[in-house]
């Protein structure tokens, strides 16, 4: 295991002059700590692997990059400028080792008319492809790759295209996707009723909810995507509701709408950024008394929003279609659903009835405000529901870190006092990072400091249970989950409260759920069970709260140009297996018995069918696929009960799982109040092989490098030199041969792109040495056109349409006609480049914590 840790450190975390885990921890601790005592405390808990911060902090603390956060939420506005700003910002984040999440719910559906032009919208999926391509283009060396989460609400008109957008493997490979579903949709599924797909108040299509639900289930059964998020519960426990509902549609008013304040009627756009007292109503009292109360968070929430006009017997009010209006004896109703002759509540308490509601052809900028306690105010003298809903706090980031529970077991019992001490220290550590962070863009800095969210979580939970002798799928395990998560929640909140007394509350505290409960807090959230990937590998422990996926797997490495494989045994399992065998078997049988168990676990993926091992032992060492999906969800729900943010976990199902199982699992997760659910059926995706066991002999899978070792270049090679003109200077092209075929290309030029032509020559040489067919090289080069060269070419002043084209023509002139026919790449055995093979170590990967992950620490999610 130490070899793997060293490889991961060298590949991702070492900076100049570093050669050990101790070096990394010293750099990070010295950067975060303010005093010598703090630096030593932080160093100790990291170097002992009791607590490890997210990868960007390990990579960038104390460096010129200085970006320390793991995840960011970016706004994707419904405008071309806004979309490409989001792409630019995502690229900056990926470059600094962060991951990005987007909701594409604000983008108008495909085919919708674009305001101010004769064009039509291309829809969210088309722009997701642009985001995906941009992520591919960002080069981050070997440290960390970009990862995206794309979300679309189930009510969006393009939801069916979104659900199926990854059904073809390889499409949107840099995205994980999830559908945000609401209570209304779940009810429609259970009732087998219809459900409206709408955008900006306009219904585009009515579908049978069950059929749309089945489309989600079908996608999961094929590829493990989309994931499912539960909109209403996510917002029920949102600690900053005054800043907006997560992934919500905005209920807002146009700027000229008059708000009834204690200083008179004032247009809402003139109140932006101010705190004022407005009149509001206690609708729970039969007398409907009117009170004065503070309004705040007044802001412009959307540009060019679609609108409806409510016409009453006395006045008009223009708002977004989903804005809720108070109807006497009924309650709050969305503006678009108001009916003729319904009685509205006005400030003078006179009789006022709805005449009609009409959709407007034009759009306007819209505004919103927040009024706590009564959650209403008067707009154009009509009582309306509190605004304040917008997508998940755009530009917000979160700093993550995980405590290794496996390190807190002493004599099979949880060391609670040690755990509490680490929680206090880690909470302070993560809070400090918020101010030390070098944010990629100013909007992210502002939003992050506004709520000061941190996400302290766990890893090594299953290893903890193994050490305690507790089966993962038992009631005892659920008790332990609630216990450790309850401790984490309580102590991190307590520490945040102490920090608030010393340093002040988070800037958006007023109006938050903490404010309403009179609990001063330094951080809007403190807990999150995040993906642990590389940091769990570094800590030599189990991922997050996941059960161990395999007790034994094969590890590959290269020795003297030859690929070697050896078995890796889970360290806690190996320790407990040794103890059992040494206690219950004869000395002469120890090695034989251990090898039998290890081989069986590797070949079959389980030890549950080894008859001579007792049930009590085997039950403790069930793997992810030995555990029923209900037990997976029960565990997720147990942790969610005390977690401010979300839980990263995969609900693994065996290959025989049915679509009915998937349907039941989604609904069960909804009933258990999970914030979302990620389900993966073993073998459903061609590019992921979940079982880390012996390869099938029927379908051999090899990596490209298995049979193709780059030969050493001979000292002397015959070459042909050609002098040619290009668009920006003269080129001298030298093509060397080996065994009668082109083997090397060197390009020298006077004027023009020296560095690019040097790189072009090196890439052509590399292709030639790998035996790429000469015709394919020529064809690729000849297809490149440069505007400058093309103009000169048409005037007879250049020998090609680009430098690449010139080089292609030279190579073509040197090759006999018989060699110009396309030919296959020679290879001794069939080469299959499936992406179930880890690009860093050659090992097979598995679905863990909602992402394709390798035991070496590599993760598709960054």
N, C-alpha and C positions, 0 to 999 in steps of 0.2 A: 504494500500500500504506500510505503514511503516513496517508492520510485514514481508512482502516479502523482503524488503530491508535488514532488520536485519538478516533474514534467509540466504540471499545470502552472506552478509558480513561474517557471522559466518562460512558458509560452505567453502568460498574460499579466503577471503582476510585478515581476522584477523591473526595477528602474536602474539607471546607470550606477554601478558600484555595488549592487545588491546580489546576494547569492544564497540567501536563506530566508525562511519564514520569519525568523527573528528580525532580519533587516527590514522586511516589509512592515512588521508590527511597530518597530521603532520609528520608522518614517511617519506612519499614520498617527501614532500616539503623540509624537512631538508636535505634529501639526495641529491636532485637535485640543490637546491639553493646554491650560493657561499657566499652571504651576508645575513644579517638579513632582509634587505629590499626585496631581491629576495625571500627569504623563506616565507615571509608574503604574497607577491604577489601571489606566486604559491599556498600557502595554501588557500587563499581567493577564488581563481577562482575554485579550486577543491571542497572545502567544500560547496560552494554555488552551485556546480554542473553546473557552466558555461562552464567549460572545464574539461574533464576527460581523462587521458591517457589510452592506451590499458591495458588489464588485467595483463599481465606479469609485467608491471611497478608497478601497484598497489600491486601485490603479492610479488614482489621480491626486490623492492627498499629498500635499507638499511638492507638487509639480506645477509647471506653468499652466497646465490645462485646468486643474483645480475644480473640475465639475464632479460633484460627489453624490448626486441623486441618481436613483435607479429608474424611476418612471415619471412620465410627463403626460399631461392631457393637453392636446392642442385643439383649438377651435378651427372648424372648417366652415367658413361663411359661404353663403350662396352667391358668390361673385367670383369672376375669374381672377381678380386681383387677390382676393382673400384666400382662394384655394392654393394659388401658387406661393403666397406668403407662408401658408401652412407647410407646403412641401419644402420650402427653403428652411423653415424653422426645424422641421423634422430632420433634415440633413445635418444641421448644426448639432442637434441633440445626439444623433447617431454617431457623428464624428467624435463626440465627447463621451461615448460609451453608454448613453442612456437609451431607454426604450420609450416608445410613444404610443398613446392611445387616441383614437379619433372616433367621434360620432359623426356619421355621414347623414344623419337625419334632417339636417338643415338644407341639404341639397335637393333641389326640385327634381321630380321624377323625369325619367327619359321621355323625350317627346314634348315636354311642357314648353310653352312659349316663353322665350327670354324677353323680359321687359326692355323696351327701348330699341329692340332690333327685330329683324324678320326671322331670326334663327330660332332653333329649338334646343332645349337642354339635352345633354348626352347622358345625364343620370349619374348616380353615385358610383356604380360599378366601373364606368369608364375612368373616373378620376382615381378610384382605388388602384387601377392598373398603372396610372402615372405615379402615384405614391410608391407602388411596388418597384417600378423601374428606377425611381430615384434612390430607393434604398439599396438596390443592387449597385448603383453607381458610386455610392459612398464607400471609399476604401479605408479600412481601419486596421490594416496590417493583420497580425494574428491575435490582437488583443480582444476584440469583441465585435460582433456584427450587429447591424441594425435589426430591430424587431418591432413589429407593429401589431396593435389590436384594433380591429375595425368593428364598430357596432352600428346596427341599424334597428330602429324600433319596428315592432311587428306591424304597426299600423301604416308604415310608409308604403306608397303605391308600388315601389320597386322591390318589395321585400322578397317576392318569389325569385327574382333574378339574384338577389343577394344570397339567399339560402343555398342556391345551386352554383354559386360562382366558383367554388373550389372542388366541384365534383370531378373535374378533369385534373389529374395529378400534375403538379408543376405549375398550375395557374395560381397567381397571387401567393407565391411561395414565401414571401416575407411577411405575410399576414396570418394571424389567427383571427377568426371571425366569431361574433356572438350576436344573437338576436335578443333584443330587449322586449320582454312580453309583460303585459299588465294583467291585473285582476279581471278586467272585462274580457280579455281574450281567453283566459283560463275558464271563466264561467261559460263562455260561448262554446268552448270545446266540450265541457262536461254536459252542456244542454243540447249539444249538436245543433247550434243555431248559427246564424250568419254574423259576419264581422266586417266592418267597413274599413277599407284602406283609404286614408285621407292625407292631405297635405295642405297646410295653411287654411284649414277649415273646409276645403272642397273634397267631397267624396269622389274618388276616381274609380273605385271598383268595390263591389260587395262579394265576399267569398264565403264559402262554408268553412267555419273555423277548424273543424276536424280535418279537412283536406289540407289546409295550410299547416296545421300541426303535424300531420303525417309527412309533409314535405320536409319539415325539420327533422323528424325521426329518420326518414330515409337518408338524409344527408349524414346524420350521425352514424347510421349503420354502414355507410359506404366509406366514410373518411374520418369519422370522429369529430366532424364539424357540421354545423355551427354549434358553439356553446350556447347556453341559455342563461340570460340574466332576468331576475324578477324585479321589475321596475318599482312596484308599490312598496315591497318590503325594504328595498334599498333606500327609498326615500323616507320610510317610516322611522328608520334609525339614523338618518342623516343629521349630524350634530350641527350643521350650519344651514338649516332650512331657509333662514332669512337671506342667504346668498343664492338660493335657487335649488330647485329639484334637479336631480341627476338625470340627464338625458330627457328633459321635459320639453314640451312645446310652450312657447312663451305667451302667456296672457298679458297683453299690453294695450296701451292707449296712445292715440296720436298726440303730438306735442301741444296742440292747442286746447286739449281737454282741460276744463276748469276744475281744479281741486279745491274743495271747500276747506279752507284753513281758518285758524282763529284770527288771521289778519286779512281775511276776505277771500274771494275767488281768484286763484292764481293759476295760469297755464302750467301744466306739469313740466314742460321743458324748461321753464324759468326756475324751477325748484331743484334742478339737477345738482347733486353734490351738497345739498343743504339738509339740515334737520329742522323740521317744522312741526307744529302741532296741528292736527287735523281733527275733524269731527268724525266719529264712528259710532256704531250701534251695537248694543248687547242684544243679539238676535235670540238669545236663549231666555230672555225675559218677555213675558206676554205683552208688556207695555212698550217694548222696543225703545228703551231710554237712550238718549244721545249723550255721548261723552266726548271729552277732549283727550287725545293721546298722541304720543310722538310718532312721527313718520320719518323714515331714514332710508338709506340705500337707494336713493332716487337717481335713476340713470337711464341713458338710452340703451335699449337692449337689442334692437335689431334695426337694420336699414332695409328699406324697400319691402316692408311686410305687406302681405295680403290682408284685406280689411273687409269688415261688414259694417253696415249702418243700421242701428236700431232706431226705428221711428215710432214714437209714442204719441199719445193724444196731446202732449204738451211740448215735446222737445225731440232732439236727436242726439245720439252718442255714437262715435265711431271708434272701433276697437278691433283687435284681432278676433277671429271667429271663436276661439276657445275661451275668451275672457268670461268669467262667471258673473252673472247679474243676480241680485237677490229678488226672488219672486215671493210675494206675501203668501203665506200658508203652504208654500211648496219648498222653498229653500233656494240654494244657489244653482242656477242653470246656465250652461254655456250660451253665449250670445246667439250662435248659429241655430240653437234649438228652441229659442223663445217662440211661443205661440200667440196668436192674436187674442186679445182681451185678457191676457194674464196681467195681474195687477203688480206694478213695481213699487218699491219703497223710495219716496223722494224726501228731501230734507224738510220740506214744509208739511209733510205728512198728509198731503192732499191726494185725492184719487187720481191715479195715472195708469193708463192701460197701454199695453203693446198694440201697435197697429200692424206693423210688419217689419221683417228683417230682410235686407237686400245685400248681396255681395257687390262690392265696388270694383270697377275696372282698373282703377289706379292703385298705386302703392305709396306708402309713406313710411318715414322713420317712426318708430314707436318707443314708448317709455314705460317704465314700471317703478313701483315703490313698495316699501314694506311697512306694515303697521302690525306690531305684535299685540298680543292679548285678544283684541277683538277681530283682527284680520280683515277689516273692511274699511271703507272710506267712501266719500261722496264724490262722484265724477259727473260733471254737468248736472249736479243735484240728485243723481241717481245713485243708490247704494250698490257698490260693486265689491267683489271679493278681492282680497289682498293679491297683489301681483307678486313679483319677485321670483318667478320660475325662469330658469335658463339652463342651458346645458352645463354639465359638470364643470364647475369652476374653471373656465378656460385658462390655460397656461399654468395650471397648478402642478406642482411636483411633490414627490414624497421620498423621504430618506428612510431606508429600510435597514434592518439588522436582525440577526437571529441568534437566540440563545440555544446552546447545544444541551438539550435535556439529558443526554446520555452521560454527561459529566457530573450530574447531580444525584447519582445513585450511590449511596454508601450502605453496604451490607443489605442490599436488596430493598432499601427504603429511600424515599425522596429526602434530600437534604434541603429542607425548606428555607432555613436561615441563609444558607449560601445562595440559593436561588433569588431570594428577595434582595440580597445585597447586590447581585449582578444586575437585576432589573433596575434598581435605582441608578447604578452607574451607567448602564447602557442608555437609559432614558435621557440622562444629562448629556451623554456623548452625542446622541442623535440630535438633540436640541441645538447643541453647539454647531453642528454641521450646517444648519440652516443659515447661520450668519457667516460661516467660513466659505460657503459654496461660491464658486464662480459660475453664475448662471449663463446659459447660452444666449438668451435674449432678455431684454429688460422686462417685458411683460411677465415672463416666468418668475423673475426675481420678485416683482411686486405681488403677484398672486400667491407665491409660496410663503412669503413673509407675512401676508395678510392672515393666513390661517395657521401657519407654522405646524403643519401636519407631519407627524412621524409615524413609522410603522414598525414597532418592535414585535418580533414573533419568535417562533421556535423552529428548531430542526432536531433530529435525533429522537423523535417521540417513540418510534417503533423500537429503536435500540433500547430506550428507557424501559419499555414494556418487557422486552426480551430479558433484560437484566433482572427485572422484578418477577419474572416467571408468569406474566399475565398475557393471555391470548388477545390479539388485536380485536377480534370480533366477539368480545365478552362484555358483560355489564360492568365488570371491574375496570376494563379499559375505558369505557365511557365515563365512569366515575373519575378516573385519573385525568382524563381529558378536561372535564369540567373543573377539576381541582387546579391543575396547572394553569389553565387559561384564566380562571377566576383570580388566581394569584397575580398573574401577569397584568390583567386588566386593573385590579385594585391598586397594585403597587405602582404601576406606571402612572395612573391617574393621580395618586397621592404625591408622587414625585413631581409631576407637572404642576400640581397645586402649590407645592413648596417653591418651585421655580417661579411661579406667577407672583408669589409674595415678594420675592427678591428682585425679579427682573420685569414684572408686569405681565398682563394677559396678552394673548394674541390680538392683533389690531381689530379683527372682525368679531371679537368676543361679544360686544353688545348686540343683542338680538339672537345669539346662538342658543342652543338648548342648554348649554352650561350656564349662560347668563340667566335664562328663565328659571333654572334650578338654584341660582345663587351659589354656583361653584366656580370660583376663580380658576382659570386654566391657562397655562402657558402654551398649550398645544390643542388644536381643535380635535385631533385624534391622536391616540398613542399606540394602538395595537393593529397588527396585520399579520396574517400567515402568508408570507410571500414565497415565490419560488426560490429555492436555495441552491440548486444546481452546483456551480463551481465551489461555493463556500462550504457546502456539505461534503464535497469531495476533499477539500482541503482539511476539513475537520474530521475526516474519516468516520462519518456517521450517516445515518439514514436521512433521506430527503424530507424536509419539512415535517408534516404530520402523516406522510404517506407510509403504508406498509412497505417493507422491503420487496422489491420486484423480483429479485432472484437471489437465492442463497449462494449460488455458484455461477460464474460466467467466465467466458474466455477473454483474456487480454492479449492483444497483439502488439508486437514491437519489431523493429528491424535491427538485425545484428549482422554486420559485415555484408550488407546488401541483401540479406535473406530474411524473409518474414518468419518470425517465430511466434507461437501461441502458447500461453500457459493459463492454467485455471486460477481464478481469484475467488477466494472463499470469504463470505461476509465475516468480519472479525468477531462480532459478538456471537454469531452462530457457531463459529469454529471453537471459540472458548468454551461455550456451554456444551458442545458436542464432545469435546475432549474430556470435560468434567464427567459427563454421563458415562462415556465409554470406560474411562479409568475407574469409575466407581462400580459399574455393573458387568464389566467384561474381564476375562482373563488377560493377563499381561501380554501373552503371546498373540492375542487377537486384536490388540489395540490398533495397530497400523492397518490391518486388513479391514476391520470394521469401519474405521474412519474413511478409508479409500472407497469402500462400497457406498457409503452414504454420499460422499462428495460426488462420485461419478454418477450416481442415480439422480442427484439433484440437478446436475449439469445436463444430463441427457433427457430428463423428463420435466424439469422445471418445478418439481415438488418432492417432498419426502413423505407425504401423507399416506402413500401406499406401501411404505416399508413396514412389514408386519412385526418385526422384532423390536421396533422402537415403540415405547408406550404412548398412548393417546395424549397423556398429560404433557409429554415432551413435544410431540408433533404439533399440538394445538398452539403452542407458543411460537412455533416457527412456520406458521402459514405465510405464504407470500400473497402478493396482491391478487393473483388469479385464483388462489385457494379461498378467498374471502368473498362472501355473497355481496351483491351490489347494495343490498339494504344496509348491511353493516358498514360499508363505505360511506353511505349517505348519513347514517346515524352518527358516525364519527365526525363528519364535516359539520353536521348540525350542532353537535356538542361543543365544538370549538367556536362556532359562529355565535353561540349564545352570549359569549363574553368578549367578542371581538368587534372593535369599532369599524374596521374596514372589511375586506373580503378574505376568503380562504382559497388558496391555490391548491387544488387537489384534483386528481383524475379518478373517476368512478370506472374502474376497469371491469370489463365483462369478458367471460370466456368466448371462444369462437362460436359456440353453439347458441349464444344469446339471440333472442328474437326481437323483432320490432315491437312486439307487445311488452317485452322486458324494458326496452328503451322508453316507451310511452309511460309505463308504470313508474320508472325511475324519475323521470322529469316531474310527474305529478307528485310523487312521494317527496322529492326535494322541495317542491313548492309548499306542501303541507308541513314539512319540518322547518320551514322558515329559513332555508338557505338563501343566500343572496344570488346564487347562480349554480349551475351544474355543468361539468364537462365530463362527457361519457365517451369511452373508447372501447369498442369491441375488438378483441384480439384478431389480427389478420385482416381487418376490414380495409386497410390501406396497403397498397402494394409496396410503397416505399418505406414502410416501417415493419420490422419483424420484432414482435413483442417478446417472443420466447427466446431468451439468451441461452440457447442449448445447441446441441450438435447440428450442423448444417445438413439439410436434406441432400441426399445423393442424386435425387432426380433433377434438381435445379441448382447447379453449382453457381455460386455468386463469388466473383473475384473482383478485386479493385484493379484500376487501370495499371497500377505499378507492379502487379504480380509478376508479369512476364516481360516487362519492358524497362530495362535498366539502361539509362543513357550511356552510350559508349564514350570512352575517352577520345578526344580529338587527336588524330595523327599529327606529328610535328611538321610534316611537309605535305602540301596538297597542291595539285595543279589548278590554276585559276585563269579565268578570262576577264580582262579589264575593259570596260566600255565607258566612253565619255558621252554624256547626253545632256540636253537642255531641259530644264523644267520651268515651272511658272515663276520661280523666285531665285533662280541661279543655275549653276552648272553642277551636274552630278557625275561622280566617278564611281561606277558600280562594279564591284569585284565579286564574281561568282565562282566558288571553288567546287571541285568535284571529288567524289570518292566512289570507287567501284562503278564508274561511268554514269553516276547520277549526281545532281546538285546536292551539295552538302553544307554549304556556307554562303552567306551573302553579307558583304560589307559595303556600306554606302558612305561615301565622303562627298561633301558638297561645299561649294563656295557661295555664301549667301543663303538665306533661307533658314529652315528649321533644323539646325544641326543636331540638337538633342533628339528631336522626334525622328529624324532619319537614322540616327544611330540606334535608337530603340527599335525602329522598324526593321533594320537589318538584323538585329539580335533575335527578334521574334521570328523572322523568316528562317534564320539559321536553325532555331530551335525546332520549328515545324519540319524542316528538312531532315534533321537528325532523328526525329521521331518517326520518319518514314511517311509523313503526310504526303499523299499523292501530289506530284508536281503540278498536275493540271488544276487541282483544287487551290493550290497556292496562287497560281497565275490568275485563275478566275476571280479569286477574292481581290487581288491587287488591281486587276483591270476594271473592277466595278466601282473604284473610288474616283470621285470627281472633285476637283478644287476650282472654284470660280475664276481665280487669277490664272491658273494654268490652262483652264478650258478656253478662256478668251484668247490667250496666246497660241494655243493649239489650233484654234480656228483660223488664226492669222498666219500659221506656219512658223511661229516663233518658239514653239515648245514641242518636244518629242512625245508628249503624252498629256492626258487630261488632268494629271496630278503627279506628284512625286511617286506615289505608289503605282500609278498606271505606267509610268516610265520604267520603273523597276520590273513590273510584270512583263512588259514588252521585251525587255532585255533578256529575262530568263526564258521567255517563250522562244526568242530567236536562237537560243543556245541548245534547245532540246529537239532531238529528231522527232519527226511527225509521229512515229509509232509510239512514242512515250507520252503523247498528249491525251490518250484516252484515260478516262477516270478509272481508277482501280481501288479495290478495297485495301484498308490498312492491314498489313500482314500481322498476324497474331497467332500464337501457337494454340490458344484455346479461346473459347467464346468469352467475350468481355461484356459484362453487364455492369453498368454504373448506376446502380440503385442507390438512392439517398438514405437507405437504412444503415449504410456504413458510415461511421463517424469520419469526417474529413481530417480529423486531427490524429486519431490513433488507429483507425481501421477496424474498430470494434463495432458490433451491432448496437443499435440504439433502441430505447424504449420510451413509451409515453408515461411521463411522470410529472406531477404538479401541473397538468394541463399543457405540457410541452414535450416535444421530442428531445430526449436527453440521453447523454452517454455517461457511462460510469467514470470516464476520465475527466468529467466536468464540463465538456462541451454541451451547449444547449442551443437549439434553433431559436429560442426566444432571447438570446443574448446572454 
